[in-house]
Every structure is written in C-alpha cells, then in structure tokens.
Amino acid sequence: MTRILLVRGMLAGLVAGLLVFALARWIGEPQVSRAIAFETSMDRAKGESPEPEIVSREIQSTLGLLTATVVEGTAIGGIFALVFAFSYGRTQLTNPRALSAVLAGLGFIAIAVVPALKYPANPPSVGRPETIGVRTAAFFLLLLFSIVAMILALKLERRVHARLGGWNALLIAVVFFVVAVAVACHFLPEFNEVPEGFPVTVMWKFRVAALEMQMLLWGALGFFFGWLADRSFRAQRLHN
C-alpha cells in the first residue's frame, strides 16, 4: 500500500506544481521582472554593464519556472505520501482526507510559514552575493529546527492527551512549538541587505506572492492526495 500511496503523492504533487506554476506566472513573475529592472538600472547608474544571461529571461520565466515548480511539487508530494503512510493508523484521524488535510496544514506551518517569518523570500537584487552561503545555511537550519519542533510538539500532544484532555493537550503543544521556534529565531542571525531605493511595494508583493504559492502548493497537495488516498483505501476494502 505504501508504494501505491507514494505514486498517488507524486501525482498529487505534480498537479499542485502545475497550479503553482500558473499562479507564479500570474502574480510572481511581474515582481521578478520589476526587481531585475531595478538591478539593471542600478548597474547602469554605477557605470557597470549588466551581467550576461546564461539562460534567457524568457526561458527562466516559462520552461525553467515550470520545471522548478513541477519537480518541487512532485518531490514534496512523494515525501508527503511517506509521512501519510507512517501516520495512518497511528493517530485518531481515520479518515484519509482529514488526515491529509491536517498533515498539509502542519507542513505548511512548519516548512513554509515559520522560515518565511524570519527569512522571507527576496526578489532578485536583494542580498549580497558574499553572504549567500551564510543566509542559505541559516534558512535551512531554521527549517530543520521548525520540523523537529513540530514533531516534538505532536509527540507532546499525544503524551498528555489522555491525562489533560484534547483541548488542553493541543494548547500545550501549540505553546511549546511557538516558544521553541521563537527561541530559535532569536539566536539565528539577522540579514538586512535591501539596496537603498528598492521599491517597497515590489518587495512586499513578491513576499506575499511567495507565501501564496506555498499556500496553494500545500492546500492542493492536501486536497488531491486526500482524495486519491481515500479512493485507494476504498478500492482496497472492496477488493478484500
């Protein structure tokens, strides 16, 4: 059954990736183009020639973007399916659609929201090239810590559920997760590398668009995988 769920997860991720591509073309690419135009104008003002394009902007915004969203969606869908297969039967949620929706919501919070609060997505021309290694390491460190904190919070909820009740156990788990993430964010480094004169509206719209794309990815993944998983379990019961 795990192999079937894995295929269903990758298929759901593929569909989610296609939807994210459509949304990115609509709300994300205009902000990228404006950021690149700002970077080009800054280079001209300094008397510097723009860096040569290894891949044309047209390819980047079409085939390149499509490839990135589809590959990311399919990969996340496969991992999501494995997490679902591990969780099914080990939680109180017996409905595949409900479990898929809950896992998608938790994944969105831990993988998309928490890192974005500390290190939001930046458009081109924002950030110094010499700090990209440190910034990337800090981002993935926070991402890893957020996932671990989410797992520990879920384990804590299960441990105190019978003794304190569902509502109190949930509140304790939420408080634990928020405090753990807040402590991690406090000790991780800050980066303020926005060029002087960069349009605030472009920055804001780009970051909102990036979060909206993640919301669509996880929402679509939770919906489509839950539907496919439910059909698979129904077919298995009928076959047995």
C-alpha positions as CSV (number, residue, x, y, z in Angstrom):
1,M,0.0,0.0,0.0
2,T,2.9,2.3,0.7
3,R,4.1,2.1,-2.9
4,I,0.6,3.0,-4.1
5,L,0.4,6.0,-1.8
6,L,3.8,7.1,-2.9
7,V,2.7,7.2,-6.6
8,R,-0.5,9.0,-5.5
9,G,1.5,11.5,-3.6
10,M,3.8,12.2,-6.5
11,L,0.8,12.6,-8.8
12,A,-0.9,15.0,-6.4
13,G,2.4,16.9,-6.1
14,L,2.6,17.1,-9.9
15,V,-0.8,18.6,-10.1
16,A,-0.1,21.0,-7.3
17,G,3.1,22.0,-9.0
18,L,1.3,22.9,-12.2
19,L,-1.2,25.0,-10.3
20,V,1.7,26.8,-8.5
21,F,3.3,27.4,-11.9
22,A,0.1,29.1,-13.2
23,L,-0.1,31.3,-10.0
24,A,3.6,32.2,-10.2
25,R,3.3,33.3,-13.8
26,W,0.4,35.5,-12.8
27,I,1.5,37.1,-9.5
28,G,5.2,36.3,-9.1
29,E,6.9,36.9,-12.4
30,P,5.8,40.6,-12.7
31,Q,7.6,41.3,-9.4
32,V,10.7,39.5,-10.5
33,S,10.8,41.5,-13.7
34,R,10.5,44.8,-11.8
35,A,13.3,43.7,-9.4
36,I,15.5,42.8,-12.4
37,A,14.7,46.2,-14.0
38,F,15.8,47.9,-10.7
39,E,19.0,45.9,-10.6
40,T,19.8,46.8,-14.2
41,S,19.2,50.5,-13.6
42,M,21.4,50.4,-10.6
43,D,24.2,48.8,-12.6
44,R,23.9,51.5,-15.3
45,A,24.0,54.2,-12.7
46,K,27.3,52.8,-11.4
47,G,28.6,52.6,-14.9
48,E,28.7,48.8,-14.8
49,S,27.4,46.6,-17.6
50,P,24.7,44.1,-16.7
51,E,25.8,40.5,-16.1
52,P,25.4,38.3,-19.1
53,E,22.4,36.0,-19.1
54,I,23.4,32.3,-19.1
55,V,19.8,31.4,-19.6
56,S,17.4,33.9,-21.2
57,R,14.8,35.6,-19.1
58,E,12.1,34.1,-21.4
59,I,13.3,30.6,-20.7
60,Q,13.6,31.3,-17.0
61,S,10.0,32.6,-16.7
62,T,8.5,29.7,-18.7
63,L,10.2,26.4,-19.0
64,G,12.6,27.0,-16.1
65,L,9.8,28.0,-13.8
66,L,7.6,25.1,-14.9
67,T,10.4,22.6,-14.3
68,A,11.1,24.1,-10.9
69,T,7.5,24.0,-9.7
70,V,6.8,20.6,-11.1
71,V,9.9,19.0,-9.7
72,E,9.4,20.6,-6.3
73,G,5.7,19.6,-6.2
74,T,6.4,16.0,-7.2
75,A,9.3,15.7,-4.6
76,I,7.2,17.2,-1.8
77,G,4.3,15.0,-2.8
78,G,6.4,11.9,-2.5
79,I,7.7,12.8,0.9
80,F,4.2,13.8,2.0
81,A,2.9,10.4,1.0
82,L,5.5,8.6,3.0
83,V,4.6,10.8,6.1
84,F,1.0,10.0,5.5
85,A,1.7,6.2,5.3
86,F,3.6,6.4,8.5
87,S,0.9,8.4,10.3
88,Y,-2.1,6.5,9.1
89,G,-3.3,4.2,11.8
90,R,-1.1,5.9,14.4
91,T,-3.4,8.9,15.0
92,Q,-7.0,9.3,15.9
93,L,-7.8,10.5,12.4
94,T,-9.1,7.5,10.5
95,N,-10.5,9.5,7.5
96,P,-7.7,9.7,4.8
97,R,-9.0,13.1,3.6
98,A,-9.0,14.6,7.1
99,L,-5.5,13.2,7.9
100,S,-4.2,14.5,4.6
101,A,-5.6,18.0,5.3
102,V,-4.2,18.1,8.8
103,L,-0.7,16.9,7.6
104,A,-0.8,19.5,4.8
105,G,-1.7,22.3,7.3
106,L,1.1,21.2,9.6
107,G,3.6,21.0,6.8
108,F,2.6,24.5,5.6
109,I,3.2,26.0,9.0
110,A,6.5,24.2,9.7
111,I,8.0,24.3,6.2
112,A,6.6,27.5,4.7
113,V,5.3,29.9,7.4
114,V,8.0,29.6,10.1
115,P,11.0,30.1,7.8
116,A,9.2,32.9,6.0
117,L,8.7,34.8,9.2
118,K,12.4,35.0,9.9
119,Y,13.8,34.8,6.4
120,P,11.2,35.9,3.9
121,A,11.7,35.3,0.2
122,N,13.7,38.0,-1.6
123,P,13.4,39.1,-5.2
124,P,16.5,39.5,-7.4
125,S,19.0,42.2,-6.5
126,V,18.2,41.8,-2.7
127,G,21.1,40.3,-0.7
128,R,24.8,40.4,-1.1
129,P,26.5,37.6,-3.1
130,E,29.2,37.1,-0.4
131,T,26.6,36.3,2.2
132,I,24.5,33.8,0.2
133,G,26.2,30.8,1.9
134,V,25.5,32.1,5.4
135,R,22.0,33.1,4.5
136,T,21.2,29.7,3.0
137,A,22.7,27.8,5.9
138,A,20.6,29.9,8.4
139,F,17.4,29.3,6.4
140,F,17.8,25.6,6.3
141,L,18.9,25.4,9.9
142,L,15.6,27.2,10.9
143,L,13.7,24.9,8.5
144,L,15.2,21.8,10.2
145,F,14.5,23.2,13.7
146,S,10.9,24.0,12.8
147,I,10.3,20.5,11.5
148,V,11.8,18.9,14.6
149,A,9.9,21.3,16.9
150,M,6.6,20.3,15.1
151,I,7.4,16.6,15.6
152,L,8.2,17.1,19.2
153,A,5.0,19.2,19.7
154,L,2.9,16.4,18.2
155,K,4.6,13.8,20.4
156,L,3.9,16.1,23.5
157,E,0.3,16.4,22.5
158,R,-0.1,12.6,22.3
159,R,1.7,12.1,25.7
160,V,-0.6,14.5,27.6
161,H,-3.8,13.9,25.7
162,A,-5.3,11.2,27.9
163,R,-4.3,13.0,31.1
164,L,-5.3,16.6,30.3
165,G,-7.9,16.2,27.5
166,G,-7.7,17.0,23.8
167,W,-8.1,20.8,24.1
168,N,-5.5,21.3,26.8
169,A,-3.1,19.0,25.1
170,L,-3.4,20.9,21.9
171,L,-2.8,24.2,23.6
172,I,0.3,22.9,25.3
173,A,1.6,21.6,22.0
174,V,1.0,24.9,20.3
175,V,2.7,26.9,23.1
176,F,5.7,24.5,23.0
177,F,6.0,24.9,19.2
178,V,5.7,28.7,19.3
179,V,8.2,29.1,22.1
180,A,10.7,26.7,20.6
181,V,10.6,28.5,17.2
182,A,10.8,31.9,18.9
183,V,13.9,30.9,20.8
184,A,15.5,29.6,17.6
185,C,14.7,32.7,15.7
186,H,16.1,34.8,18.4
187,F,19.5,33.2,18.2
188,L,19.7,32.9,14.4
189,P,21.4,35.8,12.6
190,E,19.6,38.8,11.1
191,F,20.2,39.9,7.5
192,N,19.3,43.4,6.3
193,E,20.6,43.6,2.8
194,V,17.9,45.5,0.9
195,P,19.5,48.0,-1.5
196,E,18.8,51.7,-1.0
197,G,15.9,52.8,-3.1
198,F,14.5,49.4,-3.7
199,P,10.7,49.6,-4.3
200,V,8.9,48.6,-1.1
201,T,5.8,47.6,-3.0
202,V,7.8,45.2,-5.2
203,M,9.4,43.6,-2.1
204,W,6.0,43.3,-0.3
205,K,4.2,41.8,-3.3
206,F,7.0,39.4,-4.0
207,R,7.0,38.0,-0.5
208,V,3.2,37.8,-0.4
209,A,3.2,36.0,-3.7
210,A,5.8,33.5,-2.5
211,L,3.7,32.7,0.6
212,E,0.6,32.4,-1.6
213,M,2.3,29.9,-3.8
214,Q,3.3,27.8,-0.8
215,M,-0.3,28.0,0.4
216,L,-1.6,26.8,-2.9
217,L,1.1,24.0,-3.1
218,W,0.2,22.6,0.4
219,G,-3.5,23.2,0.0
220,A,-3.7,21.5,-3.4
221,L,-1.5,18.7,-2.2
222,G,-3.6,18.0,0.9
223,F,-6.8,18.1,-1.2
224,F,-5.8,16.0,-4.1
225,F,-3.7,13.4,-2.1
226,G,-6.6,13.0,0.4
227,W,-9.0,12.4,-2.5
228,L,-6.6,9.8,-4.2
229,A,-5.8,8.1,-0.9
230,D,-9.4,7.8,0.0
231,R,-10.2,6.2,-3.3
232,S,-7.2,3.8,-2.9
233,F,-8.4,2.7,0.6
234,R,-12.0,2.3,-0.7
235,A,-10.8,0.1,-3.6
236,Q,-8.7,-2.0,-1.2
237,R,-11.6,-2.6,1.1
238,L,-13.8,-3.6,-1.8
239,H,-11.1,-5.9,-3.1
240,N,-10.7,-7.6,0.3
